């Protein structure tokens, strides 16, 4: 089997430490290639995603059970940001005894799952790719980044829960309750800046105003949106 790569594919392992290294668009060509598949590869290398997808889908009509063609269809679908459809194609391309194709499919599945924000499933896909090819630096890199993303989400959720618990433990004073009532009137009049300033001044004089932190944050979000317009 001959592997067709693009220049960006060759450099995929070093595309930047802060970005996931997504597959740069490698598609595969059978030996001997059928004409439709060959034309699809050529169109793909020219970044003509629609044309490439049409050729690959035509090739699939001739060989509906060919995992390599399903792989190419999935890769073209990914380029068109049709992630659910790409995932379905990669599922079919896994029905192969070709270990190299399996490894690349698992890697690409991980990228698609990341795009779909299915982070834990992406982790499992990268791990399977590494089970087959332990030295795949791109898969290692992406695996660590997605794990970091999951940890960040877990930490954020834990912090939100802690903040909520802290707020629930604060008993607002009568002054704090009156202040909130005044701020709600201002919000009703769409005087969001005035309401926010009122609550912030209240925090400086009465710490129990923090019991209404969620209310304060909602006002702040509105103020930020208005200032950005």
Secondary structure, DSSP 8 states (H G I E B T S, - for coil): -EEE--HHHHTGGGS-TTS-------EEE-SS--HHHHHHHHHHHTT-HHHHHHHHHHHHHH-TT-HHHHHHHHHHHHHTT-HHHHHHHHHHHTS-S-HHHHHHHHHHHHHHHHHTT-HHHHHHHHHHHHHH-TT-HHHHHHHHHHHHHHHHHHHHHHHHHHHHHHHHH----HHHHHHHHHHHHHHHTT-HHHHHHHHHHHHHH-GGGGGGHHHHHHHHHHHHHHHH-
